[in-house]
Amino acid sequence: MLEYLLSFLILAGALFTFIGALGLARLRDFYTRLHGPTKATTLGVGCLLIASSVYFSSQGRGMSLHEVLVTLFLFITAPISAHLLAKTALHLRIESLAPPPQGDQSDTREAGSYTEIITPPRPPERPLPEERTR
Amino acid sequence: MLKLVIPIAFALVAAAVAMSVWRLLRGPSAPDRILALDTLYVNAIALLVLLGIHLGSALYFEAALLIAMMGFVGTVALCKYLLRGDIIE
């Protein structure tokens, strides 16, 4: 019984890790690519760590709680690094598949029909990080 | 059952590592590469945990914990550098 539970957890964890990396490799712009590693991969590694915790607890050497530490740490840090990465991408004005924000009445396309990458209108001039001199 | 599942899991995580490396080499922008490095360290933790189950050894969790901490610090430092042009102001 325990072995089936372990096998299920390990397989689910490995699959979610794989799907997360697939999203990173295949999606089309940075902001959609951010979804794969930050959600799917975190869940996958969480599954694997739970499987490991169950496995070592069933070995008869008492509860194994090292894994909970790693899980906790990963689940706290994943949203923080995703937030910082999104902030960096916006700061560097990375192009997005999404349409420019409201106010542009000439844009009459329907939701879901966006296929080409749109360059957002440039905000007032400020130097990009690599153009700055200190 | 476990003997059958663990090699499959190894193969899936290895494929995930390969795809992150592809994104790391291909880019196209700096945040993409940082995201690929972030995925790589999480995949390294997954591989270490799998190896621990496979060998029946609890020795690898300290390594996994260290990789988790150092990877997070690395991601934050790289993002901070791109955002502010400096890491510790």
Backbone of each chain as ProteinMPNN parsed JSONL, in Angstrom:
{"seq_chain_A": "MLEYLLSFLILAGALFTFIGALGLARLRDFYTRLHGPTKATTLGVGCLLIASSVYFSSQGRGMSLHEVLVTLFLFITAPISAHLLAKTALHLRIESLAPPPQGDQSDTREAGSYTEIITPPRPPERPLPEERTR", "coords_chain_A": {"N_chain_A": [[0.842, -1.204, 0.0], [1.838, 1.262, 0.971], [3.915, 1.459, -0.788], [2.66, 1.885, -3.229], [1.557, 4.414, -2.808], [3.922, 5.894, -2.511], [5.064, 5.497, -5.04], [3.169, 6.765, -6.634], [3.388, 9.433, -5.698], [6.057, 10.032, -6.367], [6.046, 9.736, -9.144], [4.127, 11.67, -9.87], [5.418, 13.963, -8.941], [7.761, 14.008, -10.539], [6.575, 14.265, -13.051], [5.284, 16.779, -12.86], [7.511, 18.423, -12.51], [8.726, 18.033, -14.989], [6.731, 19.107, -16.681], [6.76, 21.762, -15.909], [9.324, 22.584, -16.781], [8.956, 22.136, -19.468], [7.088, 24.102, -20.078], [8.734, 26.326, -19.641], [10.51, 26.003, -21.766], [8.899, 26.054, -24.072], [6.86, 28.06, -24.187], [5.781, 31.381, -25.363], [6.385, 34.113, -24.709], [8.21, 36.102, -22.261], [6.67, 36.606, -19.949], [4.652, 34.683, -19.894], [6.247, 32.447, -19.808], [7.243, 32.596, -17.28], [5.34, 31.378, -15.692], [5.529, 28.523, -15.751], [8.014, 27.388, -14.399], [7.667, 28.595, -11.849], [5.256, 27.741, -10.743], [4.408, 25.015, -11.555], [6.839, 23.538, -11.336], [7.564, 24.012, -8.67], [5.465, 22.742, -7.307], [5.937, 20.108, -8.181], [8.488, 19.499, -7.082], [7.759, 19.744, -4.434], [6.006, 17.522, -4.177], [7.879, 15.435, -4.579], [9.522, 15.805, -2.346], [7.749, 15.301, -0.252], [7.262, 12.609, -0.776], [9.82, 11.596, -0.263], [10.013, 12.191, 2.458], [7.96, 10.547, 3.517], [9.003, 8.069, 2.784], [11.483, 7.865, 4.219], [10.486, 8.077, 6.779], [9.189, 5.685, 7.044], [11.15, 3.865, 7.393], [11.734, 2.992, 9.891], [13.351, 4.446, 11.579], [12.444, 6.492, 13.097], [10.663, 9.689, 12.76], [11.171, 11.572, 9.755], [12.168, 14.696, 9.195], [13.699, 16.522, 7.808], [13.103, 17.12, 5.185], [10.847, 18.671, 5.283], [11.809, 21.148, 5.953], [13.244, 21.912, 3.606], [11.08, 21.953, 1.799], [9.468, 23.965, 2.928], [11.181, 26.162, 2.705], [11.494, 26.333, -0.095], [8.84, 26.846, -0.878], [8.415, 29.303, 0.261], [10.33, 30.922, -0.998], [9.91, 30.752, -3.791], [7.678, 32.412, -4.82], [8.775, 34.915, -4.215], [11.112, 35.108, -5.77], [9.913, 34.917, -8.271], [8.394, 37.254, -8.337], [10.445, 39.181, -8.258], [11.722, 38.595, -10.684], [9.709, 39.205, -12.561], [9.47, 41.929, -12.074], [12.015, 42.782, -12.865], [11.876, 42.149, -15.6], [9.868, 43.897, -16.46], [11.133, 46.289, -15.908], [13.252, 46.209, -17.718], [11.814, 46.473, -19.99], [10.871, 44.216, -21.498], [9.415, 42.586, -24.29], [5.892, 41.855, -24.629], [3.205, 39.455, -25.12], [0.709, 40.348, -24.607], [-1.891, 42.82, -25.2], [-1.382, 46.428, -25.433], [-2.044, 48.41, -22.471], [-5.373, 49.701, -21.529], [-7.093, 52.512, -23.178], [-6.161, 52.843, -25.695], [-8.032, 53.315, -28.307], [-8.021, 52.494, -30.911], [-7.406, 49.897, -31.021], [-9.033, 47.167, -31.789], [-9.116, 44.471, -31.585], [-10.237, 41.179, -30.635], [-10.328, 39.495, -27.421], [-8.016, 36.861, -26.99], [-7.246, 36.681, -29.592], [-4.704, 37.381, -30.084], [-1.696, 37.189, -31.726], [0.758, 38.094, -32.736], [3.804, 39.624, -31.559], [3.645, 42.555, -29.631], [5.041, 45.734, -29.477], [5.15, 47.711, -26.669], [4.052, 51.159, -26.26], [6.659, 53.529, -25.878], [7.571, 54.606, -22.664], [8.182, 57.827, -20.998], [11.522, 59.02, -21.528], [14.029, 57.13, -19.963], [17.15, 55.969, -18.836], [18.158, 52.656, -19.797], [19.372, 49.892, -17.719], [21.919, 49.107, -18.699], [22.778, 51.327, -19.97], [23.348, 53.194, -18.162], [25.484, 55.443, -16.403], [27.685, 55.595, -13.693]], "CA_chain_A": [[0.0, 0.0, 0.0], [2.734, 2.419, 1.087], [4.747, 1.536, -1.976], [1.86, 2.504, -4.286], [1.478, 5.846, -2.493], [5.235, 6.47, -2.821], [5.242, 5.51, -6.492], [2.3, 7.82, -7.185], [3.95, 10.75, -5.368], [7.296, 10.243, -7.13], [5.701, 9.92, -10.557], [3.467, 12.977, -9.998], [6.436, 14.991, -8.767], [8.625, 14.066, -11.724], [5.773, 14.779, -14.172], [5.085, 18.233, -12.723], [8.804, 19.055, -12.784], [8.908, 17.991, -16.442], [5.801, 20.034, -17.329], [7.251, 23.109, -15.641], [10.446, 22.883, -17.679], [8.398, 22.191, -20.827], [6.541, 25.457, -20.212], [9.866, 27.254, -19.758], [11.158, 25.874, -23.072], [8.032, 26.143, -25.234], [5.95, 29.208, -24.249], [6.288, 32.305, -26.355], [7.034, 35.334, -24.22], [8.787, 35.902, -20.935], [5.701, 36.652, -18.846], [3.993, 33.37, -19.813], [7.27, 31.475, -19.429], [7.432, 32.694, -15.832], [4.367, 30.529, -14.99], [5.922, 27.122, -15.646], [8.92, 27.058, -13.3], [7.309, 29.072, -10.517], [4.122, 27.003, -10.171], [4.434, 23.559, -11.768], [8.064, 22.927, -10.81], [7.528, 24.052, -7.212], [4.567, 21.662, -6.877], [6.592, 18.831, -8.438], [9.523, 19.254, -6.083], [7.042, 19.517, -3.184], [5.57, 16.117, -4.188], [9.049, 14.561, -4.386], [10.018, 15.928, -0.972], [6.806, 14.576, 0.612], [7.534, 11.182, -0.993], [11.049, 11.268, 0.457], [9.713, 12.229, 3.896], [7.203, 9.335, 3.838], [9.889, 6.918, 2.622], [12.45, 7.742, 5.32], [9.76, 7.854, 8.033], [8.748, 4.285, 7.095], [12.312, 2.984, 7.505], [11.857, 2.53, 11.259], [14.336, 5.201, 12.346], [11.776, 7.694, 13.568], [10.17, 10.624, 11.748], [12.198, 12.282, 9.005], [11.583, 16.022, 8.967], [14.595, 17.437, 7.079], [12.492, 17.493, 3.909], [9.877, 19.74, 5.512], [12.584, 22.392, 5.906], [13.49, 22.263, 2.199], [9.79, 22.296, 1.208], [9.054, 25.27, 3.453], [12.058, 27.17, 2.128], [11.163, 26.495, -1.52], [7.508, 27.442, -1.039], [8.486, 30.725, 0.619], [11.183, 31.711, -1.892], [9.495, 30.737, -5.202], [6.948, 33.628, -5.211], [9.626, 36.107, -4.111], [11.978, 35.211, -6.954], [9.064, 35.195, -9.436], [8.063, 38.681, -8.285], [11.633, 39.954, -8.639], [11.983, 38.391, -12.113], [8.715, 39.981, -13.315], [9.837, 43.332, -11.908], [13.179, 43.003, -13.723], [11.463, 42.128, -17.007], [9.159, 45.148, -16.737], [12.122, 47.356, -15.87], [14.029, 46.153, -18.956], [10.833, 46.599, -21.089], [10.79, 43.005, -22.327], [8.15, 42.61, -25.037], [4.859, 40.947, -24.131], [2.164, 39.084, -26.096], [-0.537, 41.01, -24.225], [-2.057, 44.119, -25.85], [-1.067, 47.548, -24.543], [-3.137, 48.683, -21.542], [-6.531, 50.455, -22.053], [-6.841, 53.873, -23.596], [-5.912, 52.829, -27.132], [-9.329, 52.959, -28.884], [-7.863, 51.941, -32.249], [-7.148, 48.467, -30.919], [-10.372, 46.573, -31.721], [-9.041, 43.015, -31.65], [-10.914, 40.503, -29.518], [-9.471, 38.729, -26.514], [-7.698, 35.526, -27.49], [-6.843, 36.687, -31.009], [-3.373, 37.983, -30.199], [-0.715, 36.218, -32.189], [2.101, 38.645, -32.929], [4.322, 40.347, -30.393], [3.411, 43.985, -29.759], [5.942, 46.569, -28.693], [4.366, 48.738, -26.001], [4.567, 52.518, -26.49], [7.756, 53.787, -24.945], [7.317, 55.624, -21.64], [9.172, 58.905, -21.043], [12.873, 58.474, -21.585], [14.907, 56.923, -18.813], [18.153, 55.051, -19.387], [18.154, 51.253, -19.391], [20.494, 49.686, -16.781], [23.243, 49.024, -19.298], [23.181, 52.629, -20.509], [23.604, 54.115, -17.058], [26.857, 55.633, -15.926], [27.634, 55.944, -12.279]], "C_chain_A": [[0.875, 1.251, 0.0], [3.547, 2.596, -0.184], [3.987, 2.182, -3.133], [1.759, 4.003, -4.072], [2.793, 6.531, -2.876], [5.434, 6.58, -4.331], [4.419, 6.617, -7.126], [2.919, 9.19, -6.936], [5.186, 11.035, -6.21], [6.977, 10.524, -8.592], [5.044, 11.282, -10.782], [4.494, 14.09, -9.884], [7.303, 15.149, -9.998], [7.859, 14.64, -12.913], [5.599, 16.285, -14.075], [6.384, 18.987, -12.972], [9.034, 19.144, -14.289], [8.01, 19.022, -17.12], [6.239, 21.48, -17.102], [8.368, 23.502, -16.589], [9.97, 22.944, -19.13], [7.805, 23.574, -21.09], [7.651, 26.474, -20.394], [10.451, 27.2, -21.168], [10.225, 26.277, -24.209], [7.186, 27.423, -25.314], [6.619, 30.39, -24.942], [6.821, 33.64, -25.853], [7.384, 35.186, -22.747], [7.733, 35.789, -19.844], [4.896, 35.365, -18.753], [4.993, 32.298, -19.385], [7.475, 31.448, -17.918], [6.506, 31.731, -15.087], [4.897, 29.125, -14.735], [6.799, 26.823, -14.438], [8.397, 27.469, -11.928], [6.138, 28.294, -9.924], [4.302, 25.498, -10.313], [5.667, 22.926, -11.123], [8.068, 22.92, -9.283], [6.643, 22.934, -6.672], [5.238, 20.301, -7.054], [7.637, 18.51, -7.392], [8.88, 19.039, -4.72], [6.589, 18.072, -3.075], [6.747, 15.186, -3.908], [9.538, 14.605, -2.946], [9.079, 15.227, 0.006], [7.05, 13.077, 0.483], [8.767, 10.756, -0.203], [10.806, 11.23, 1.966], [8.974, 10.966, 4.32], [8.123, 8.124, 3.802], [10.819, 6.764, 3.829], [11.77, 7.603, 6.678], [9.365, 6.39, 8.182], [9.924, 3.318, 7.263], [12.544, 2.5, 8.938], [12.933, 3.24, 12.055], [13.738, 6.53, 12.82], [11.361, 8.601, 12.428], [11.344, 11.312, 11.052], [11.647, 13.644, 8.596], [12.541, 17.006, 8.291], [13.891, 17.998, 5.851], [11.524, 18.65, 4.084], [10.577, 21.093, 5.452], [12.782, 22.85, 4.466], [12.186, 22.708, 1.546], [9.372, 23.696, 1.621], [9.863, 26.37, 2.777], [11.706, 27.419, 0.659], [9.834, 27.215, -1.693], [7.494, 28.904, -0.619], [9.238, 31.503, -0.465], [10.688, 31.746, -3.333], [8.697, 31.988, -5.584], [7.818, 34.874, -5.164], [10.493, 36.233, -5.352], [11.15, 35.473, -8.204], [8.703, 36.677, -9.498], [9.244, 39.531, -8.744], [11.914, 39.83, -10.133], [11.0, 39.202, -12.954], [9.046, 41.468, -13.257], [11.013, 43.684, -12.821], [12.773, 43.076, -15.18], [10.732, 43.409, -17.365], [10.135, 46.316, -16.795], [12.922, 47.392, -17.168], [13.142, 46.298, -20.193], [10.91, 45.427, -22.044], [9.425, 42.98, -23.011], [7.197, 41.529, -24.547], [3.876, 40.614, -25.249], [0.866, 39.812, -25.805], [-0.648, 42.344, -24.951], [-1.666, 45.229, -24.891], [-2.254, 47.843, -23.635], [-4.152, 49.658, -22.12], [-6.165, 51.874, -22.443], [-6.584, 53.949, -25.083], [-7.179, 52.36, -27.84], [-9.187, 52.311, -30.256], [-7.642, 50.43, -32.214], [-8.479, 47.747, -30.725], [-10.323, 45.057, -31.727], [-9.717, 42.394, -30.436], [-9.908, 39.775, -28.653], [-9.227, 37.341, -27.097], [-7.233, 35.51, -28.923], [-5.444, 37.253, -31.181], [-2.361, 36.942, -30.624], [0.669, 36.834, -32.317], [2.501, 39.468, -31.702], [4.18, 41.848, -30.63], [4.415, 44.736, -28.898], [5.115, 47.639, -28.002], [4.921, 50.121, -26.305], [5.614, 52.85, -25.445], [7.339, 54.85, -23.932], [8.365, 56.724, -21.732], [10.586, 58.371, -20.86], [13.496, 58.295, -20.209], [15.897, 55.876, -19.255], [17.933, 53.619, -18.902], [19.381, 50.997, -18.524], [21.847, 49.687, -17.464], [23.704, 50.358, -19.877], [23.578, 53.619, -19.411], [25.104, 54.267, -16.794], [26.775, 56.085, -14.484], [28.6, 57.058, -11.986]], "O_chain_A": [[0.709, 2.159, -0.815], [3.835, 3.715, -0.608], [4.565, 2.929, -3.923], [1.859, 4.78, -5.021], [2.792, 7.602, -3.483], [5.903, 7.598, -4.84], [4.881, 7.319, -8.025], [2.975, 10.021, -7.843], [5.354, 12.146, -6.713], [7.552, 11.423, -9.205], [5.353, 11.971, -11.754], [4.45, 15.056, -10.645], [7.557, 16.263, -10.456], [8.414, 15.41, -13.696], [5.743, 16.996, -15.069], [6.375, 20.061, -13.573], [9.472, 20.172, -14.806], [8.452, 19.733, -18.023], [6.106, 22.322, -17.99], [8.374, 24.605, -17.135], [10.509, 23.707, -19.931], [7.986, 24.148, -22.163], [7.53, 27.387, -21.211], [10.847, 28.23, -21.712], [10.696, 26.793, -25.222], [6.825, 27.836, -26.416], [7.839, 30.424, -25.099], [7.649, 34.249, -26.53], [6.917, 34.268, -22.073], [7.87, 34.985, -18.922], [4.49, 34.977, -17.658], [4.633, 31.353, -18.683], [7.831, 30.418, -17.346], [6.828, 31.303, -13.979], [4.739, 28.59, -13.638], [6.385, 26.086, -13.543], [8.649, 26.777, -10.942], [6.037, 28.197, -8.701], [4.345, 24.78, -9.314], [5.562, 21.903, -10.445], [8.514, 21.954, -8.665], [7.003, 22.257, -5.709], [5.126, 19.436, -6.185], [7.683, 17.396, -6.869], [9.38, 18.246, -3.923], [6.752, 17.447, -2.027], [6.636, 14.262, -3.102], [9.924, 13.58, -2.383], [9.534, 14.626, 0.979], [7.05, 12.352, 1.478], [8.775, 9.706, 0.441], [11.32, 10.358, 2.666], [9.299, 10.371, 5.347], [8.049, 7.255, 4.67], [10.934, 5.677, 4.396], [12.366, 7.087, 7.623], [9.22, 5.895, 9.3], [9.733, 2.102, 7.275], [13.441, 1.694, 9.182], [13.391, 2.731, 13.078], [14.43, 7.543, 12.926], [11.662, 8.326, 11.267], [12.37, 11.598, 11.67], [10.759, 13.73, 7.748], [12.237, 18.196, 8.204], [14.042, 19.171, 5.508], [11.374, 19.496, 3.202], [10.01, 22.069, 4.961], [12.53, 24.007, 4.13], [12.159, 23.706, 0.827], [8.974, 24.511, 0.789], [9.313, 27.378, 2.334], [11.627, 28.566, 0.219], [9.705, 28.092, -2.548], [6.654, 29.671, -1.088], [8.84, 32.613, -0.818], [11.013, 32.69, -4.053], [9.013, 32.594, -6.608], [7.638, 35.789, -5.968], [10.608, 37.314, -5.929], [11.608, 36.17, -9.11], [8.704, 37.282, -10.57], [9.08, 40.476, -9.516], [12.292, 40.803, -10.784], [11.394, 39.818, -13.944], [8.923, 42.182, -14.252], [11.021, 44.733, -13.465], [13.244, 43.938, -15.922], [10.94, 43.958, -18.447], [9.992, 47.219, -17.62], [13.241, 48.47, -17.67], [13.639, 46.254, -21.318], [11.003, 45.612, -23.258], [8.407, 43.309, -22.401], [7.61, 40.453, -24.116], [3.723, 41.378, -26.202], [0.0, 39.888, -26.676], [0.369, 42.949, -25.288], [-1.617, 45.017, -23.68], [-3.386, 47.544, -24.013], [-3.854, 50.366, -23.082], [-5.096, 52.38, -22.102], [-6.766, 55.006, -25.686], [-7.401, 51.156, -27.973], [-10.113, 51.652, -30.726], [-7.685, 49.764, -33.249], [-9.003, 47.716, -29.611], [-11.36, 44.408, -31.858], [-9.769, 42.989, -29.359], [-8.793, 39.475, -29.079], [-10.144, 36.723, -27.639], [-6.86, 34.457, -29.44], [-5.036, 37.571, -32.298], [-2.191, 35.924, -29.953], [1.663, 36.166, -32.034], [1.663, 39.934, -30.931], [4.545, 42.355, -31.691], [4.611, 44.408, -27.728], [4.435, 48.41, -28.679], [6.112, 50.264, -26.578], [5.475, 52.497, -24.274], [6.806, 55.891, -24.316], [9.343, 56.579, -22.466], [10.815, 57.402, -20.136], [13.485, 59.214, -19.39], [15.523, 54.963, -19.992], [17.569, 53.393, -17.748], [20.335, 51.774, -18.564], [22.823, 50.194, -16.91], [24.872, 50.514, -20.234], [24.069, 54.715, -19.681], [25.877, 53.321, -16.949], [25.898, 56.864, -14.11], [28.706, 57.498, -10.842]]}, "seq_chain_B": "MLKLVIPIAFALVAAAVAMSVWRLLRGPSAPDRILALDTLYVNAIALLVLLGIHLGSALYFEAALLIAMMGFVGTVALCKYLLRGDIIE", "coords_chain_B": {"N_chain_B": [[7.633, -2.108, -7.602], [8.523, 0.528, -6.833], [11.113, 0.235, -7.785], [10.641, 0.296, -10.473], [9.513, 2.789, -10.919], [11.316, 4.782, -10.106], [13.563, 5.01, -12.0], [12.088, 6.026, -14.208], [11.235, 8.471, -13.189], [13.718, 9.69, -12.807], [14.478, 9.943, -15.504], [12.513, 11.742, -16.443], [13.038, 14.06, -14.901], [15.625, 14.537, -15.733], [15.165, 15.175, -18.413], [13.806, 17.562, -17.978], [15.883, 19.1, -16.912], [17.495, 19.224, -19.203], [15.864, 20.752, -20.91], [15.765, 23.184, -19.504], [18.44, 23.931, -19.683], [18.595, 24.341, -22.399], [16.953, 26.606, -22.667], [18.474, 28.337, -21.164], [20.779, 28.63, -22.742], [19.703, 29.664, -25.072], [18.342, 32.017, -24.524], [15.958, 34.593, -25.042], [16.468, 36.962, -23.622], [18.008, 38.624, -20.755], [16.508, 38.23, -18.257], [15.2, 35.815, -18.982], [17.302, 34.007, -18.992], [18.051, 34.098, -16.301], [15.751, 33.032, -15.175], [15.906, 30.462, -16.229], [18.187, 29.529, -14.9], [17.185, 29.551, -12.307], [15.186, 27.57, -12.514], [16.89, 25.441, -13.011], [18.279, 25.1, -10.565], [16.213, 24.29, -8.902], [15.522, 21.911, -10.165], [17.858, 20.511, -9.683], [17.644, 20.091, -6.938], [15.439, 18.353, -6.984], [16.592, 16.141, -8.3], [18.553, 15.398, -6.43], [16.961, 14.637, -4.239], [15.607, 12.461, -5.341], [17.795, 10.791, -5.783], [18.534, 10.33, -3.155], [16.32, 8.779, -2.264], [16.62, 6.618, -3.973], [19.124, 5.511, -3.282], [18.624, 5.033, -0.679], [19.635, 6.674, 1.315], [19.957, 9.161, 3.759], [21.627, 11.244, 3.492], [21.706, 13.288, 1.703], [20.149, 15.512, 2.138], [21.099, 17.755, 3.42], [22.73, 18.824, 1.464], [20.736, 19.408, -0.429], [19.294, 21.361, 0.944], [21.241, 23.367, 1.205], [21.658, 23.965, -1.524], [19.132, 24.995, -2.135], [19.09, 27.354, -0.549], [21.354, 28.821, -1.483], [20.774, 29.014, -4.198], [18.465, 30.619, -4.198], [19.504, 32.999, -3.133], [21.296, 33.601, -5.188], [19.546, 34.049, -7.396], [18.145, 36.312, -6.465], [20.264, 38.131, -6.231], [21.127, 38.41, -8.922], [18.783, 39.475, -10.139], [18.549, 41.837, -8.709], [20.837, 43.116, -9.517], [20.254, 43.62, -12.235], [18.057, 45.249, -11.897], [18.858, 47.481, -10.339], [21.457, 48.056, -11.024], [23.391, 47.518, -9.268], [24.342, 45.493, -6.466], [24.49, 45.425, -3.587], [23.532, 48.279, -2.109]], "CA_chain_B": [[6.957, -0.885, -8.069], [9.457, 1.649, -6.706], [12.247, -0.052, -8.669], [10.25, 0.65, -11.834], [9.117, 4.194, -11.022], [12.415, 5.726, -9.886], [14.251, 5.353, -13.256], [11.23, 6.886, -15.032], [11.292, 9.81, -12.598], [15.041, 10.225, -13.156], [14.476, 10.337, -16.921], [11.684, 12.943, -16.611], [13.731, 15.224, -14.339], [16.777, 14.824, -16.604], [14.638, 15.9, -19.579], [13.529, 18.922, -17.509], [17.186, 19.786, -16.839], [17.944, 19.497, -20.572], [15.094, 21.874, -21.472], [16.194, 24.431, -18.863], [19.743, 24.304, -20.25], [18.326, 24.891, -23.735], [16.468, 27.978, -22.494], [19.609, 29.118, -20.642], [21.693, 28.957, -23.841], [19.015, 30.341, -26.154], [17.929, 33.362, -24.108], [16.738, 35.637, -25.693], [16.792, 38.128, -22.795], [18.686, 38.278, -19.504], [15.608, 37.577, -17.288], [14.97, 34.428, -19.395], [18.432, 33.185, -18.538], [17.982, 33.984, -14.834], [14.658, 32.092, -14.899], [16.404, 29.118, -16.536], [19.071, 29.131, -13.794], [16.296, 29.295, -11.175], [14.609, 26.233, -12.743], [17.964, 24.448, -12.908], [18.613, 24.715, -9.189], [15.088, 23.516, -8.346], [15.652, 20.559, -10.712], [18.964, 19.846, -8.992], [17.098, 19.603, -5.668], [14.616, 17.174, -7.29], [17.492, 15.021, -8.601], [19.195, 14.96, -5.18], [15.969, 13.927, -3.419], [15.415, 11.156, -5.986], [18.987, 9.969, -5.517], [18.436, 9.912, -1.76], [15.374, 7.656, -2.161], [17.166, 5.491, -4.737], [20.211, 4.877, -2.532], [18.205, 4.805, 0.698], [20.537, 7.395, 2.197], [19.429, 10.475, 4.147], [22.793, 12.117, 3.557], [21.7, 14.304, 0.654], [19.238, 16.631, 2.39], [21.88, 18.955, 3.731], [23.106, 19.382, 0.158], [19.544, 19.991, -1.046], [18.971, 22.596, 1.665], [22.245, 24.365, 0.824], [21.382, 24.403, -2.901], [17.931, 25.833, -2.102], [19.413, 28.689, -0.03], [22.293, 29.519, -2.366], [20.078, 29.321, -5.448], [17.593, 31.781, -3.993], [20.354, 34.189, -3.001], [21.814, 33.903, -6.524], [18.483, 34.654, -8.213], [17.87, 37.663, -5.966], [21.398, 38.999, -6.552], [21.114, 38.709, -10.363], [17.666, 40.379, -10.406], [18.866, 43.124, -8.096], [21.843, 43.758, -10.366], [19.604, 44.155, -13.431], [17.098, 46.282, -11.527], [19.437, 48.683, -9.754], [22.812, 48.296, -11.492], [24.265, 47.281, -8.131], [23.687, 44.458, -5.659], [24.308, 45.988, -2.241], [23.722, 49.727, -2.274]], "C_chain_B": [[7.907, 0.315, -8.018], [10.646, 1.479, -7.648], [11.946, 0.353, -10.102], [10.074, 2.158, -11.971], [10.32, 5.132, -10.945], [13.217, 6.017, -11.162], [13.421, 6.249, -14.175], [11.297, 8.324, -14.517], [12.633, 10.47, -12.899], [15.053, 10.737, -14.594], [13.685, 11.627, -17.115], [12.418, 14.175, -16.083], [14.955, 15.568, -15.192], [16.332, 15.559, -17.857], [14.333, 17.345, -19.199], [14.819, 19.729, -17.424], [17.648, 20.162, -18.245], [17.186, 20.684, -21.158], [15.473, 23.191, -20.812], [17.533, 24.882, -19.425], [19.547, 24.905, -21.638], [17.867, 26.338, -23.625], [17.602, 28.881, -21.995], [20.53, 29.539, -21.78], [21.006, 29.852, -24.862], [18.62, 31.768, -25.777], [16.447, 33.603, -24.296], [17.122, 36.79, -24.775], [17.445, 37.672, -21.49], [17.729, 37.664, -18.473], [15.272, 36.138, -17.661], [16.075, 33.522, -18.879], [18.407, 33.021, -17.027], [16.895, 32.977, -14.456], [15.11, 30.656, -15.163], [17.33, 28.624, -15.427], [18.256, 28.771, -12.556], [15.688, 27.894, -11.295], [15.669, 25.153, -12.565], [18.256, 24.074, -11.459], [17.47, 23.95, -8.541], [15.14, 22.071, -8.864], [16.79, 19.796, -10.045], [18.497, 19.309, -7.648], [16.276, 18.34, -5.915], [15.498, 15.954, -7.545], [18.138, 14.479, -7.326], [18.231, 14.171, -4.316], [15.719, 12.538, -3.996], [16.593, 10.229, -5.714], [18.979, 9.461, -4.085], [17.494, 8.735, -1.593], [15.979, 6.416, -2.816], [18.233, 4.753, -3.94], [19.826, 4.569, -1.092], [19.084, 5.524, 1.708], [19.981, 8.785, 2.489], [20.519, 11.536, 4.148], [22.657, 13.353, 2.667], [20.852, 15.522, 0.98], [19.969, 17.899, 2.754], [22.298, 19.636, 2.433], [21.915, 20.059, -0.491], [19.199, 21.319, -0.387], [19.942, 23.709, 1.291], [21.983, 24.889, -0.579], [20.175, 25.322, -2.92], [18.285, 27.249, -1.641], [20.293, 29.466, -1.003], [21.632, 29.891, -3.697], [19.194, 30.537, -5.313], [18.415, 33.057, -3.898], [20.902, 34.597, -4.374], [20.78, 34.582, -7.4], [18.235, 36.092, -7.792], [19.01, 38.606, -6.344], [21.388, 39.381, -8.026], [20.001, 39.694, -10.702], [17.972, 41.78, -9.894], [19.89, 43.864, -8.965], [21.192, 44.359, -11.602], [18.68, 45.315, -13.084], [17.786, 47.58, -11.141], [20.833, 48.991, -10.272], [23.845, 48.045, -10.413], [23.568, 46.253, -7.253], [23.439, 44.943, -4.243], [24.587, 47.467, -2.327], [24.098, 50.369, -0.96]], "O_chain_B": [[8.083, 1.025, -9.008], [11.129, 2.447, -8.236], [12.848, 0.707, -10.861], [10.433, 2.744, -12.992], [10.356, 6.155, -11.628], [13.537, 7.181, -11.402], [13.965, 7.127, -14.845], [11.402, 9.271, -15.296], [12.689, 11.66, -13.209], [15.567, 11.819, -14.874], [14.114, 12.511, -17.856], [12.424, 15.219, -16.736], [15.289, 16.741, -15.36], [17.024, 16.464, -18.324], [14.567, 18.257, -19.992], [14.854, 20.896, -17.814], [18.132, 21.272, -18.468], [17.781, 21.531, -21.825], [15.504, 24.223, -21.483], [17.75, 26.077, -19.625], [20.236, 25.852, -22.017], [18.318, 27.199, -24.381], [17.675, 30.053, -22.365], [21.014, 30.671, -21.797], [21.653, 30.711, -25.461], [18.573, 32.639, -26.645], [15.676, 32.834, -23.721], [18.033, 37.544, -25.116], [17.437, 36.485, -21.162], [18.088, 36.661, -17.855], [15.075, 35.308, -16.773], [15.822, 32.42, -18.394], [18.702, 31.941, -16.514], [17.077, 32.17, -13.544], [14.75, 29.741, -14.422], [17.28, 27.454, -15.047], [18.579, 27.821, -11.842], [15.669, 27.128, -10.332], [15.387, 24.079, -12.035], [18.457, 22.902, -11.14], [17.706, 23.061, -7.723], [14.848, 21.128, -8.129], [16.705, 18.581, -9.861], [18.889, 18.214, -7.245], [16.386, 17.369, -5.166], [15.198, 14.86, -7.069], [18.262, 13.267, -7.15], [18.608, 13.16, -3.723], [15.627, 11.557, -3.258], [16.416, 9.04, -5.449], [19.36, 8.322, -3.816], [17.809, 7.789, -0.871], [15.87, 5.308, -2.29], [18.256, 3.522, -3.916], [20.585, 3.931, -0.363], [19.264, 5.048, 2.829], [19.581, 9.502, 1.572], [20.352, 12.603, 4.738], [23.379, 14.336, 2.837], [20.822, 16.474, 0.2], [19.515, 18.998, 2.435], [22.233, 20.859, 2.31], [22.044, 21.152, -1.044], [18.855, 22.287, -1.066], [19.536, 24.852, 1.084], [22.067, 26.093, -0.823], [20.174, 26.323, -3.636], [17.85, 28.229, -2.246], [20.016, 30.625, -1.312], [21.9, 30.956, -4.253], [19.165, 31.392, -6.197], [18.072, 34.073, -4.502], [20.967, 35.785, -4.692], [21.08, 35.568, -8.072], [18.125, 36.985, -8.631], [18.766, 39.748, -6.733], [21.613, 40.544, -8.361], [20.222, 40.64, -11.458], [17.692, 42.776, -10.561], [19.816, 45.083, -9.126], [21.524, 45.479, -11.991], [18.529, 46.253, -13.867], [17.362, 48.658, -11.557], [21.36, 50.07, -10.0], [25.03, 48.32, -10.602], [22.342, 46.143, -7.282], [22.313, 44.882, -3.749], [25.717, 47.884, -2.583], [24.299, 51.582, -0.901]]}, "name": "protein", "num_of_chains": 2, "seq": "MLEYLLSFLILAGALFTFIGALGLARLRDFYTRLHGPTKATTLGVGCLLIASSVYFSSQGRGMSLHEVLVTLFLFITAPISAHLLAKTALHLRIESLAPPPQGDQSDTREAGSYTEIITPPRPPERPLPEERTRMLKLVIPIAFALVAAAVAMSVWRLLRGPSAPDRILALDTLYVNAIALLVLLGIHLGSALYFEAALLIAMMGFVGTVALCKYLLRGDIIE"}
